[in-house]
Amino acid sequence: MPNFTNSLDNTYTIQIFDSITKIGSEKWNAIRQPVLFYQSYDFLERIERVQQDISFRYVLIIKEQQIMTAMYVQLLHFSYKNLVNYNTSASNRFVQSFKQYIAKKNTRLMNLGNVFFTGDRGIICNNEDEIIPFIPQVFKHIQQSFFKDKPSAFLVSNIYVKDELKCIHFLKSNFHPFVTEPDLFLQIKPEWTSFDDYQKALSSKYRVRAKKVLHVSADIKQKELHLEEIIKHKLILAKLYDNVLNHVAFNMAVLKVDFFVEMKSLYKEKCCMFGYYLKDELIGFAFLFNVDKSTLHVHYIGMDYDVNQQYKLYNRLLLDFVRYAIKHQKQQIHFGRTATEIKTTIGAKPQPLVAYLKMNNKLVNASLPYFLNRIKPVEYTVRSPFKEE
């Protein structure tokens, strides 16, 4: 049974659940076919099970007794430090003091979609254009489903800039837009049947760079970790993952290391964790989803940054991802956010993203544009590593 039921208008009814298990896999996965693996019941149920520090809500929008749309949100503690870190503009002493003050504040942020998977906007339906205008209204209903510790901020993220016109209704509901780091994709060309083919497609400058990375990192050995090994190495994996989190300016939430255990148990050979070893010491890892037929998803890595500096570990990981994607005949690699410029050196292309934020406090919300208009992700230059570019 839903925790909350109401009407959106004369056409749609909304049902809200605090656990996806109350909806069930058969009903959830039947809303749209095929369902994206990271929006599937099994994937989301495991996120809910692992991330017990987060509150979840799942929404069904019903028309004439038929489920038209599913949406899901995550409620988490959000630090304003994220916004302050992104605000890199020059400021006077007063503004600096205010930044330091607000950086210590937290809010209960309700995010549409899964914060742990770039590109997931949290909507499952066959016609987004019909549903997106209702999102501000849906947020109000979800807020009412919390009897205590209600959300005080609302975020719609992972909106590609090309889709901005769909979100005009957010502005009318006092949501404020801001630019985030872009999503990154590398297209695998059909003629690349081996990693050598990829290297031959690089211009001389970038081919030399790739060979240098492979040479410098030659002492680092890659090994695929089985489920038992992932469980055995959980502590060091968590430490390596935390290293990466500490090097990014904007971090919504911390992924629990048990996520890797759950995903490996669920998808088995369709996802893999590669461990990177130097003199038998685990100094890095990469977690890849090989579930989609056409796309390799690479979203989680961890590393020792001292090793990275000397051995070009991160560059080595990127090249290994290309090698893996070609071997498994993928059409593209989805890298997610962060490290934009270095990813473009291997051929990835950025797709700009925009997010929309609203605070429940009207005064604070009115002041948001001051910060959001000054938010500037790390500047980058898009490199063109291939011969024909």
C-alpha positions in Angstrom: 0.0 0.0 0.0 1.2 3.5 -0.7 2.2 5.8 2.1 0.5 8.8 0.4 -2.2 9.1 -2.3 -3.5 12.3 -3.9 -4.5 13.9 -7.2 -2.3 16.0 -9.5 -5.2 17.2 -11.5 -8.4 15.9 -13.0 -6.4 13.4 -15.0 -3.6 12.1 -12.9 -3.4 10.4 -9.5 -0.2 10.2 -7.5 0.9 7.4 -5.2 4.0 7.8 -3.0 6.0 4.9 -1.3 8.9 5.0 1.1 10.4 1.8 -0.2 10.5 0.3 -3.7 9.7 -3.1 -2.2 6.2 -1.9 -1.5 5.7 -1.5 -5.3 7.3 -4.8 -6.3 9.6 -5.7 -9.2 6.9 -6.8 -11.6 4.9 -3.6 -11.5 8.0 -1.3 -11.5 9.8 -2.9 -14.4 6.7 -3.0 -16.5 6.3 0.8 -16.6 8.6 1.1 -19.7 10.3 -1.4 -21.8 13.1 -1.9 -22.0 13.9 -0.5 -18.5 17.4 1.0 -18.2 19.5 -1.2 -15.9 20.2 1.7 -13.5 16.5 2.4 -13.2 15.5 -1.2 -12.7 13.9 -2.5 -9.5 16.9 -4.6 -8.6 19.4 -1.8 -9.0 17.4 0.7 -7.0 16.4 -1.8 -4.4 20.1 -2.4 -3.7 20.9 1.3 -3.5 18.1 1.6 -1.0 19.4 -1.3 1.0 23.1 -0.1 1.1 22.6 3.6 1.6 20.7 3.5 4.9 21.8 7.1 5.7 19.4 8.3 2.9 15.6 8.4 2.8 13.9 7.4 -0.4 10.6 8.1 -2.0 9.1 6.3 -5.1 6.2 7.9 -7.0 3.7 6.3 -9.4 1.6 8.6 -11.6 -1.6 6.9 -12.7 -4.0 7.8 -15.5 -7.2 5.9 -16.0 -5.9 3.1 -13.7 -2.8 2.7 -15.7 0.7 3.5 -14.4 2.1 6.2 -16.8 5.2 7.2 -14.9 7.5 6.3 -12.1 9.8 8.8 -10.3 12.2 8.4 -7.5 13.9 10.8 -5.1 16.6 10.6 -2.5 16.6 12.8 0.6 20.1 13.4 2.0 22.0 15.8 4.1 23.6 18.4 1.8 26.4 20.8 2.8 26.4 24.3 1.4 30.2 23.8 1.2 29.5 22.2 -2.2 28.1 25.5 -3.5 30.9 27.6 -1.9 33.6 25.3 -3.4 32.1 25.8 -6.9 31.9 29.6 -6.4 35.4 30.6 -7.4 34.8 34.2 -8.2 36.9 36.9 -6.5 35.2 38.5 -3.4 35.8 41.0 -0.7 36.5 40.3 3.0 32.8 40.5 3.9 31.8 38.0 1.2 34.6 35.7 2.1 33.4 35.7 5.7 29.9 35.0 4.6 31.1 32.1 2.5 33.0 30.6 5.4 29.8 30.9 7.5 27.4 29.4 5.0 29.9 26.6 4.2 29.3 25.2 7.7 25.5 24.9 7.1 23.6 21.8 6.0 20.2 21.2 4.6 17.9 18.3 3.9 18.1 18.1 0.1 15.6 16.1 -2.0 17.2 15.1 -5.3 15.3 13.7 -8.2 17.0 10.5 -9.4 20.0 8.7 -8.1 22.9 10.9 -7.0 25.3 8.0 -7.5 24.8 7.7 -11.2 25.5 10.6 -13.5 22.8 11.0 -16.2 20.0 9.5 -14.1 17.2 12.1 -13.8 14.8 9.8 -11.9 12.0 9.6 -14.4 10.6 6.4 -16.0 8.0 7.0 -18.7 7.3 6.9 -22.4 6.7 10.7 -22.7 8.8 12.9 -20.6 7.5 16.1 -22.2 4.0 15.3 -20.7 5.4 14.6 -17.2 8.2 17.1 -16.6 5.8 20.1 -16.1 4.3 18.3 -13.1 7.7 17.9 -11.3 7.4 21.0 -9.0 3.9 19.8 -8.0 5.1 16.3 -7.4 7.8 17.6 -5.1 5.2 19.3 -3.0 3.3 16.1 -2.6 6.5 14.2 -1.7 7.4 16.8 0.9 4.0 16.2 2.5 4.8 12.5 2.8 7.5 13.2 5.4 6.0 13.6 8.8 9.3 14.9 10.4 12.6 16.1 9.0 10.9 17.4 5.9 13.0 18.4 2.9 14.2 22.0 2.9 15.8 22.0 -0.6 14.8 20.5 -3.9 17.2 19.6 -6.8 16.5 18.5 -10.3 19.9 17.6 -11.9 21.2 15.7 -14.9 19.3 17.9 -17.4 21.3 18.1 -20.6 21.5 21.7 -21.9 19.7 20.6 -25.1 16.7 19.7 -23.0 16.5 23.1 -21.1 13.3 24.2 -22.9 11.5 21.2 -21.3 12.2 22.7 -17.9 10.7 26.2 -18.3 8.1 25.2 -15.6 10.9 25.0 -13.0 11.6 28.7 -13.4 8.0 29.5 -13.0 8.0 27.6 -9.7 11.1 29.5 -8.4 13.7 26.9 -9.2 17.1 28.5 -10.0 19.3 27.0 -12.7 23.1 26.5 -12.5 25.7 24.8 -14.6 27.4 21.7 -13.3 30.3 19.7 -14.7 29.4 18.0 -18.0 28.7 14.4 -18.7 31.3 12.7 -20.8 31.0 10.1 -23.6 33.6 8.5 -25.9 32.2 7.1 -29.2 33.8 3.8 -30.2 34.2 3.7 -34.0 33.2 0.5 -35.8 36.6 0.2 -37.5 38.3 -0.2 -34.1 38.5 -3.9 -33.7 41.5 -3.8 -31.4 43.2 -1.3 -29.1 46.0 -0.9 -31.8 43.3 0.4 -34.2 42.4 3.0 -31.6 46.0 4.0 -31.1 46.5 4.3 -34.9 43.5 6.7 -35.0 45.3 9.1 -32.7 47.3 11.9 -34.0 51.1 11.6 -33.5 51.1 13.8 -30.4 48.4 11.8 -28.5 49.7 8.5 -29.7 53.1 9.3 -28.2 51.3 10.3 -25.0 49.4 7.1 -24.8 52.5 5.0 -25.4 54.3 7.0 -22.7 51.4 6.3 -20.2 51.6 2.6 -20.9 55.3 2.6 -20.5 55.4 4.6 -17.3 52.7 2.5 -15.7 54.0 -0.9 -16.9 54.9 -2.0 -13.4 51.2 -1.6 -12.4 49.3 -4.8 -12.9 45.6 -5.0 -13.5 43.6 -7.9 -12.1 39.8 -8.5 -12.1 38.5 -8.9 -8.6 36.0 -11.7 -7.9 33.2 -11.2 -5.4 35.1 -12.8 -2.6 38.1 -10.5 -3.2 35.9 -7.4 -3.3 34.5 -8.4 0.1 38.0 -9.2 1.4 39.4 -5.8 0.3 36.4 -3.6 1.4 38.5 -1.4 3.8 41.2 -0.5 1.3 38.6 -0.1 -1.5 36.8 2.4 0.7 40.0 4.3 1.4 40.9 4.5 -2.2 37.4 5.7 -3.1 37.5 8.3 -0.4 40.8 9.6 -1.9 38.9 10.4 -5.1 36.0 12.0 -3.3 38.4 14.3 -1.4 39.7 15.6 -4.8 36.4 16.8 -6.2 34.8 20.1 -5.5 31.2 19.0 -5.6 30.2 15.8 -3.8 26.5 15.1 -3.2 26.9 11.9 -1.1 29.3 9.2 -0.2 28.7 5.8 -1.8 29.0 2.9 0.6 31.6 0.3 -0.4 28.9 -2.5 0.0 27.4 -1.1 -3.2 30.2 -2.9 -5.1 29.5 -6.1 -3.4 25.7 -5.9 -4.1 26.2 -5.0 -7.8 28.7 -7.8 -8.4 26.3 -10.2 -6.7 23.5 -8.9 -8.9 25.1 -8.6 -12.3 28.0 -11.1 -11.9 30.1 -11.1 -15.2 28.1 -8.1 -16.5 29.9 -5.8 -14.2 33.5 -6.0 -13.1 36.0 -4.4 -10.7 39.5 -4.2 -11.8 42.1 -3.9 -9.1 45.4 -2.2 -9.9 48.5 -3.5 -8.0 52.0 -2.1 -7.5 54.4 -4.6 -5.9 51.4 -6.7 -4.7 49.8 -3.6 -3.1 46.3 -2.6 -4.2 46.7 1.0 -5.2 43.6 1.6 -7.3 40.4 0.2 -8.7 37.8 0.8 -11.4 34.2 -0.5 -11.4 32.5 -1.0 -14.8 29.0 -1.9 -15.8 28.9 -4.1 -18.9 25.1 -4.5 -18.7 24.0 -2.3 -21.6 24.6 -3.9 -25.0 25.9 -0.6 -26.6 27.3 1.4 -23.6 30.1 0.7 -21.1 29.4 2.7 -17.9 32.4 3.8 -15.9 31.4 5.7 -12.8 33.4 4.6 -9.8 37.2 4.6 -9.3 39.6 4.8 -6.4 43.3 5.4 -6.3 46.4 6.3 -4.3 47.3 9.8 -5.6 50.9 9.5 -4.7 51.1 6.5 -7.1 49.0 8.4 -9.6 51.5 11.3 -9.7 54.5 9.0 -10.4 52.9 6.3 -12.6 50.1 8.1 -14.4 47.6 5.7 -12.9 44.5 7.6 -13.9 45.6 8.0 -17.5 46.3 4.2 -17.5 42.7 3.6 -16.3 41.3 5.6 -19.1 43.2 3.7 -21.7 42.2 0.4 -20.1 38.5 1.5 -20.4 39.0 2.0 -24.1 40.7 -1.3 -24.5 37.8 -3.1 -22.6 35.1 -1.3 -24.6 36.6 -2.3 -27.9 37.1 -5.9 -26.8 33.4 -6.1 -25.8 32.2 -4.3 -29.0 30.7 -1.3 -27.3 29.5 1.7 -29.2 30.3 4.2 -26.5 31.8 4.7 -23.1 29.9 6.7 -20.5 32.4 8.3 -18.1 30.2 10.5 -16.0 31.4 13.7 -14.5 34.8 15.1 -13.3 38.3 15.3 -14.9 36.8 16.6 -18.1 39.9 17.8 -19.8 42.0 14.7 -19.2 39.1 12.5 -20.5 39.0 14.6 -23.7 42.7 13.7 -24.3 41.6 10.1 -25.1 38.6 11.2 -27.2 35.7 11.8 -24.8 33.3 14.6 -25.6 31.5 16.6 -22.9 27.8 17.0 -22.9 26.9 20.1 -20.9 24.5 19.6 -17.9 22.3 22.1 -16.0 20.6 21.6 -12.6 17.7 23.4 -10.9 17.7 24.2 -7.2 15.0 25.5 -4.9 15.1 26.2 -1.2 12.0 25.9 1.0 12.9 29.1 2.9 11.7 32.0 0.6 14.4 34.4 1.8 17.2 31.9 1.3 15.8 30.9 -2.1 15.7 34.5 -3.2 19.4 34.8 -2.4 20.3 31.7 -4.3 21.0 33.3 -7.7 23.8 35.3 -6.1 25.7 32.1 -5.5 24.4 30.1 -8.4 25.2 32.8 -11.0 28.8 32.6 -9.8 29.1 28.9 -9.8 31.8 27.9 -12.4 32.9 24.3 -12.6 36.6 23.8 -13.3 37.5 25.4 -16.6 38.7 23.0 -19.3 39.9 22.8 -22.9 38.4 20.2 -25.1 41.2 18.3 -26.7 41.0 16.7 -30.2 43.3 13.6 -30.1 42.2 12.0 -33.4 43.8 12.5 -36.8 40.7 13.7 -38.6 39.7 16.3 -36.0 
